[in-house]
Amino acid sequence: MKHAVFKFCVRTSEMNDIVIFCKSYHRDLERAAVMVESVRRFNRDGLPLYISVPTVDLKMFQQRIGMEGINWVCDEDVIRANPALDLDAYRALPGHISQQIVKAGFWRVNPTQNCVCVDSDSRFIRDFYASDFLAPDGTPYTILHESKPYMEFCLTHGIRETELHFEAMCDDMRKVFGRVGPSYAFNPFPVIWGNKVWQSLAAQLEAEGSNIMQAIVAHPYESSWYGEALLKHRAIPLLPKEPIFKAYLYFEEYERDKRDGMTEELLARFYLGVVYQSNWYPHRLKFLKRIAYKLKRRLQQYRK
């Protein structure tokens, strides 16, 4: 069966061995449309953009976003590209798990060696080039940091569950790979991934009698699977890079920055784009929603 990934292929310079990839679905259609418009506006090197959606959503996305500059991919074709995976088992998984498996499997249908994996709620806010993601020798940078400023923010704003989740995730993944050392974050999205790292992980899992679906179901942290595999196998040189987008994962952080006078124009001095987490943006900007959210957070702090 011919993979849909090649059907609407847009070519660019062979020197830019990287594409932009987004996994989306119908509930994120409007967010994805905003993301695409930002790519069309700021993509100075003409990097190809691939968007993967469920087959049932494909027509809806094509009608809303159009065909210009888009390489449309069906999630099912990404899954079929890995002979170790069962499509029916994939379809039975909850969405927050299945979307990670598609992201982790895109390398199998990626016509280049690297990708920038963006989420639908991301958008670029200034010009970007292949050199923002690749070193001069073509090696992809890796998002890697210890997330200390973000943990500080969560602690001072009563969001203790984020710190606990981060440490639990890091402990879990260190055990999986047998690594001793610091707790690393390999996100937030967008992240930069090299095919060779995913290939090395696939070989490891196969040797263990497993596959990427089983791995992510057991430990649902796709960016950590990539990062820890890179640290273990060194399939590419490790070139650490701080997050390339400002990610507002919590309303409190957004509200603080707005109060301090932070704008997207200022953010563009340090970041290529911004993420407004879809679980609060934009509905929590409404007055009553904002007040209710603050009361809920105060109650959580009091109980602690």
Beta strands, then each sheet from edge to edge (+ up, - down):
strand 1: 19-23
strand 2: 49-53
strand 3: 70-74
strand 4: 114-118
strand 5: 122-124
strand 6: 142-143
strand 7: 191-194
strand 8: 240-241
strand 9: 245-248
strand 10: 273-276
sheet 1: 3+ 2+ 1+ 4+ 7-
sheet 2: 5+ 10- 9-
sheet 3: 6+ 8+
end
